[in-house]
Amino acid sequence: MRFPETTRDGSEGHRDALRRLDAAHADRHHKRELQHAARGTADERDAAVALAAADERLAAREAWVSWVERGY
């Protein structure tokens, strides 16, 4: 049994998901710049870990937007 799919484009939840996705993109960009600047320093490992976490958050936000847009 499947539930009916109804898109939620334009809803407050969709707009919120897009805002969070934009913020995740900005955070990943910032973390990538920090990681690049930290190459060859004692902070390189921490910067790489922070970038990996930002990548995971971005992937989660992308999945959430997709879920909202499909109306599941």
N, CA, C and O atoms as a GROMACS GRO file, in nm:
protein
  288
    1MET      N    1   0.084  -0.117   0.000
    1MET     CA    2   0.000   0.000   0.000
    1MET      C    3   0.089   0.124   0.000
    1MET      O    4   0.184   0.134   0.078
    2ARG      N    5   0.057   0.217  -0.088
    2ARG     CA    6   0.135   0.340  -0.095
    2ARG      C    7   0.046   0.457  -0.056
    2ARG      O    8  -0.074   0.458  -0.081
    3PHE      N    9   0.108   0.553   0.007
    3PHE     CA   10   0.038   0.676   0.037
    3PHE      C   11   0.041   0.765  -0.087
    3PHE      O   12   0.137   0.760  -0.163
    4PRO      N   13  -0.060   0.845  -0.107
    4PRO     CA   14  -0.058   0.935  -0.223
    4PRO      C   15   0.054   1.037  -0.210
    4PRO      O   16   0.082   1.087  -0.102
    5GLU      N   17   0.116   1.066  -0.323
    5GLU     CA   18   0.224   1.164  -0.324
    5GLU      C   19   0.166   1.300  -0.360
    5GLU      O   20   0.101   1.315  -0.463
    6THR      N   21   0.190   1.398  -0.276
    6THR     CA   22   0.149   1.534  -0.305
    6THR      C   23   0.268   1.624  -0.281
    6THR      O   24   0.325   1.626  -0.172
    7THR      N   25   0.304   1.698  -0.383
    7THR     CA   26   0.421   1.784  -0.371
    7THR      C   27   0.397   1.893  -0.268
    7THR      O   28   0.284   1.938  -0.248
    8ARG      N   29   0.501   1.934  -0.206
    8ARG     CA   30   0.492   2.039  -0.105
    8ARG      C   31   0.570   2.162  -0.149
    8ARG      O   32   0.605   2.246  -0.066
    9ASP      N   33   0.597   2.174  -0.279
    9ASP     CA   34   0.667   2.292  -0.332
    9ASP      C   35   0.590   2.417  -0.292
    9ASP      O   36   0.468   2.423  -0.302
   10GLY      N   37   0.664   2.516  -0.246
   10GLY     CA   38   0.602   2.643  -0.210
   10GLY      C   39   0.547   2.649  -0.069
   10GLY      O   40   0.507   2.756  -0.024
   11SER      N   41   0.543   2.537   0.000
   11SER     CA   42   0.492   2.538   0.138
   11SER      C   43   0.598   2.598   0.231
   11SER      O   44   0.714   2.613   0.192
   12GLU      N   45   0.557   2.630   0.351
   12GLU     CA   46   0.652   2.684   0.448
   12GLU      C   47   0.762   2.582   0.477
   12GLU      O   48   0.878   2.619   0.492
   13GLY      N   49   0.726   2.455   0.484
   13GLY     CA   50   0.826   2.350   0.506
   13GLY      C   51   0.927   2.343   0.392
   13GLY      O   52   1.045   2.320   0.416
   14HIS      N   53   0.879   2.361   0.271
   14HIS     CA   54   0.968   2.358   0.154
   14HIS      C   55   1.061   2.478   0.157
   14HIS      O   56   1.181   2.464   0.134
   15ARG      N   57   1.006   2.596   0.186
   15ARG     CA   58   1.091   2.716   0.193
   15ARG      C   59   1.195   2.702   0.303
   15ARG      O   60   1.310   2.742   0.286
   16ASP      N   61   1.156   2.646   0.416
   16ASP     CA   62   1.250   2.625   0.526
   16ASP      C   63   1.359   2.526   0.485
   16ASP      O   64   1.476   2.546   0.517
   17ALA      N   65   1.320   2.420   0.416
   17ALA     CA   66   1.419   2.320   0.370
   17ALA      C   67   1.518   2.384   0.274
   17ALA      O   68   1.638   2.355   0.279
   18LEU      N   69   1.470   2.472   0.186
   18LEU     CA   70   1.560   2.540   0.092
   18LEU      C   71   1.653   2.637   0.164
   18LEU      O   72   1.770   2.649   0.127
   19ARG      N   73   1.603   2.706   0.266
   19ARG     CA   74   1.689   2.796   0.345
   19ARG      C   75   1.800   2.716   0.413
   19ARG      O   76   1.916   2.757   0.414
   20ARG      N   77   1.763   2.604   0.470
   20ARG     CA   78   1.862   2.520   0.538
   20ARG      C   79   1.963   2.463   0.439
   20ARG      O   80   2.081   2.449   0.471
   21LEU      N   81   1.917   2.429   0.319
   21LEU     CA   82   2.007   2.379   0.215
   21LEU      C   83   2.105   2.489   0.176
   21LEU      O   84   2.225   2.463   0.162
   22ASP      N   85   2.057   2.610   0.157
   22ASP     CA   86   2.146   2.722   0.124
   22ASP      C   87   2.250   2.744   0.234
   22ASP      O   88   2.367   2.768   0.205
   23ALA      N   89   2.206   2.736   0.359
   23ALA     CA   90   2.298   2.754   0.471
   23ALA      C   91   2.403   2.642   0.473
   23ALA      O   92   2.520   2.668   0.503
   24ALA      N   93   2.362   2.520   0.441
   24ALA     CA   94   2.456   2.408   0.438
   24ALA      C   95   2.558   2.426   0.326
   24ALA      O   96   2.676   2.393   0.342
   25HIS      N   97   2.513   2.478   0.212
   25HIS     CA   98   2.607   2.506   0.102
   25HIS      C   99   2.709   2.611   0.146
   25HIS      O  100   2.829   2.596   0.122
   26ALA      N  101   2.662   2.716   0.210
   26ALA     CA  102   2.752   2.823   0.255
   26ALA      C  103   2.851   2.770   0.359
   26ALA      O  104   2.969   2.804   0.356
   27ASP      N  105   2.802   2.687   0.451
   27ASP     CA  106   2.888   2.632   0.554
   27ASP      C  107   2.995   2.543   0.492
   27ASP      O  108   3.111   2.549   0.532
   28ARG      N  109   2.956   2.459   0.395
   28ARG     CA  110   3.054   2.372   0.331
   28ARG      C  111   3.159   2.455   0.256
   28ARG      O  112   3.278   2.423   0.259
   29HIS      N  113   3.115   2.561   0.190
   29HIS     CA  114   3.209   2.648   0.120
   29HIS      C  115   3.310   2.708   0.218
   29HIS      O  116   3.430   2.712   0.191
   30HIS      N  117   3.259   2.754   0.331
   30HIS     CA  118   3.346   2.813   0.434
   30HIS      C  119   3.444   2.709   0.489
   30HIS      O  120   3.562   2.736   0.505
   31LYS      N  121   3.393   2.590   0.517
   31LYS     CA  122   3.479   2.483   0.571
   31LYS      C  123   3.584   2.441   0.468
   31LYS      O  124   3.697   2.407   0.504
   32ARG      N  125   3.547   2.443   0.340
   32ARG     CA  126   3.643   2.408   0.235
   32ARG      C  127   3.756   2.512   0.230
   32ARG      O  128   3.872   2.476   0.214
   33GLU      N  129   3.720   2.640   0.244
   33GLU     CA  130   3.823   2.744   0.246
   33GLU      C  131   3.915   2.728   0.367
   33GLU      O  132   4.036   2.744   0.355
   34LEU      N  133   3.857   2.696   0.483
   34LEU     CA  134   3.938   2.675   0.603
   34LEU      C  135   4.030   2.555   0.587
   34LEU      O  136   4.146   2.558   0.628
   35GLN      N  137   3.978   2.449   0.526
   35GLN     CA  138   4.059   2.329   0.505
   35GLN      C  139   4.174   2.359   0.410
   35GLN      O  140   4.286   2.313   0.432
   36HIS      N  141   4.147   2.434   0.307
   36HIS     CA  142   4.252   2.471   0.212
   36HIS      C  143   4.360   2.554   0.282
   36HIS      O  144   4.479   2.532   0.261
   37ALA      N  145   4.318   2.649   0.364
   37ALA     CA  146   4.412   2.735   0.435
   37ALA      C  147   4.494   2.657   0.539
   37ALA      O  148   4.606   2.696   0.573
   38ALA      N  149   4.438   2.549   0.590
   38ALA     CA  150   4.504   2.473   0.696
   38ALA      C  151   4.602   2.368   0.643
   38ALA      O  152   4.670   2.303   0.722
   39ARG      N  153   4.610   2.349   0.513
   39ARG     CA  154   4.700   2.247   0.459
   39ARG      C  155   4.843   2.272   0.504
   39ARG      O  156   4.896   2.383   0.495
   40GLY      N  157   4.903   2.165   0.553
   40GLY     CA  158   5.041   2.172   0.598
   40GLY      C  159   5.059   2.230   0.737
   40GLY      O  160   5.172   2.253   0.780
   41THR      N  161   4.949   2.254   0.808
   41THR     CA  162   4.958   2.308   0.944
   41THR      C  163   4.908   2.205   1.044
   41THR      O  164   4.859   2.098   1.007
   42ALA      N  165   4.923   2.239   1.170
   42ALA     CA  166   4.875   2.150   1.275
   42ALA      C  167   4.722   2.139   1.276
   42ALA      O  168   4.667   2.044   1.332
   43ASP      N  169   4.654   2.233   1.214
   43ASP     CA  170   4.508   2.234   1.211
   43ASP      C  171   4.449   2.158   1.092
   43ASP      O  172   4.327   2.154   1.075
   44GLU      N  173   4.534   2.098   1.010
   44GLU     CA  174   4.488   2.033   0.888
   44GLU      C  175   4.387   1.922   0.915
   44GLU      O  176   4.285   1.912   0.847
   45ARG      N  177   4.415   1.838   1.013
   45ARG     CA  178   4.325   1.725   1.042
   45ARG      C  179   4.190   1.774   1.090
   45ARG      O  180   4.086   1.726   1.044
   46ASP      N  181   4.190   1.869   1.184
   46ASP     CA  182   4.063   1.923   1.235
   46ASP      C  183   3.981   1.987   1.123
   46ASP      O  184   3.859   1.974   1.120
   47ALA      N  185   4.048   2.056   1.033
   47ALA     CA  186   3.979   2.121   0.922
   47ALA      C  187   3.920   2.016   0.828
   47ALA      O  188   3.810   2.035   0.775
   48ALA      N  189   3.992   1.908   0.806
   48ALA     CA  190   3.941   1.801   0.720
   48ALA      C  191   3.819   1.734   0.783
   48ALA      O  192   3.723   1.701   0.713
   49VAL      N  193   3.822   1.714   0.913
   49VAL     CA  194   3.708   1.655   0.984
   49VAL      C  195   3.587   1.749   0.975
   49VAL      O  196   3.475   1.704   0.953
   50ALA      N  197   3.610   1.878   0.994
   50ALA     CA  198   3.502   1.975   0.986
   50ALA      C  199   3.442   1.979   0.845
   50ALA      O  200   3.320   1.991   0.830
   51LEU      N  201   3.525   1.968   0.744
   51LEU     CA  202   3.476   1.966   0.606
   51LEU      C  203   3.394   1.840   0.580
   51LEU      O  204   3.289   1.846   0.516
   52ALA      N  205   3.439   1.728   0.629
   52ALA     CA  206   3.364   1.603   0.612
   52ALA      C  207   3.227   1.612   0.679
   52ALA      O  208   3.128   1.565   0.624
   53ALA      N  209   3.222   1.672   0.796
   53ALA     CA  210   3.094   1.689   0.866
   53ALA      C  211   3.003   1.782   0.787
   53ALA      O  212   2.883   1.758   0.778
   54ALA      N  213   3.059   1.888   0.730
   54ALA     CA  214   2.980   1.981   0.649
   54ALA      C  215   2.926   1.911   0.525
   54ALA      O  216   2.813   1.936   0.484
   55ASP      N  217   3.007   1.823   0.465
   55ASP     CA  218   2.961   1.745   0.349
   55ASP      C  219   2.843   1.656   0.387
   55ASP      O  220   2.747   1.644   0.311
   56GLU      N  221   2.850   1.594   0.504
   56GLU     CA  222   2.741   1.508   0.550
   56GLU      C  223   2.614   1.588   0.577
   56GLU      O  224   2.504   1.543   0.542
   57ARG      N  225   2.628   1.706   0.638
   57ARG     CA  226   2.511   1.790   0.663
   57ARG      C  227   2.448   1.835   0.531
   57ARG      O  228   2.325   1.838   0.518
   58LEU      N  229   2.530   1.869   0.434
   58LEU     CA  230   2.480   1.911   0.304
   58LEU      C  231   2.404   1.796   0.238
   58LEU      O  232   2.295   1.817   0.184
   59ALA      N  233   2.458   1.677   0.242
   59ALA     CA  234   2.391   1.561   0.183
   59ALA      C  235   2.255   1.537   0.251
   59ALA      O  236   2.157   1.505   0.184
   60ALA      N  237   2.251   1.552   0.381
   60ALA     CA  238   2.125   1.534   0.454
   60ALA      C  239   2.024   1.640   0.412
   60ALA      O  240   1.906   1.610   0.394
   61ARG      N  241   2.068   1.764   0.398
   61ARG     CA  242   1.977   1.873   0.356
   61ARG      C  243   1.927   1.850   0.215
   61ARG      O  244   1.810   1.875   0.186
   62GLU      N  245   2.013   1.803   0.126
   62GLU     CA  246   1.971   1.773  -0.011
   62GLU      C  247   1.865   1.663  -0.011
   62GLU      O  248   1.766   1.671  -0.084
   63ALA      N  249   1.887   1.560   0.070
   63ALA     CA  250   1.791   1.450   0.078
   63ALA      C  251   1.658   1.500   0.134
   63ALA      O  252   1.552   1.458   0.087
   64TRP      N  253   1.663   1.587   0.232
   64TRP     CA  254   1.540   1.639   0.292
   64TRP      C  255   1.460   1.722   0.191
   64TRP      O  256   1.338   1.708   0.183
   65VAL      N  257   1.527   1.808   0.115
   65VAL     CA  258   1.458   1.887   0.013
   65VAL      C  259   1.392   1.793  -0.088
   65VAL      O  260   1.277   1.814  -0.126
   66SER      N  261   1.464   1.692  -0.130
   66SER     CA  262   1.408   1.596  -0.225
   66SER      C  263   1.284   1.528  -0.167
   66SER      O  264   1.184   1.513  -0.237
   67TRP      N  265   1.290   1.489  -0.043
   67TRP     CA  266   1.179   1.423   0.024
   67TRP      C  267   1.059   1.517   0.029
   67TRP      O  268   0.947   1.476  -0.002
   68VAL      N  269   1.082   1.642   0.068
   68VAL     CA  270   0.973   1.739   0.076
   68VAL      C  271   0.913   1.764  -0.062
   68VAL      O  272   0.790   1.767  -0.077
   69GLU      N  273   0.998   1.780  -0.163
   69GLU     CA  274   0.948   1.807  -0.297
   69GLU      C  275   0.868   1.691  -0.354
   69GLU      O  276   0.775   1.712  -0.432
   70ARG      N  277   0.902   1.571  -0.316
   70ARG     CA  278   0.827   1.454  -0.366
   70ARG      C  279   0.698   1.432  -0.288
   70ARG      O  280   0.609   1.361  -0.333
   71GLY      N  281   0.689   1.493  -0.171
   71GLY     CA  282   0.566   1.483  -0.094
   71GLY      C  283   0.548   1.353  -0.019
   71GLY      O  284   0.435   1.312   0.007
   72TYR      N  285   0.655   1.288   0.014
   72TYR     CA  286   0.644   1.161   0.089
   72TYR      C  287   0.607   1.186   0.232
   72TYR      O  288   0.594   1.091   0.310
   0.00000   0.00000   0.00000
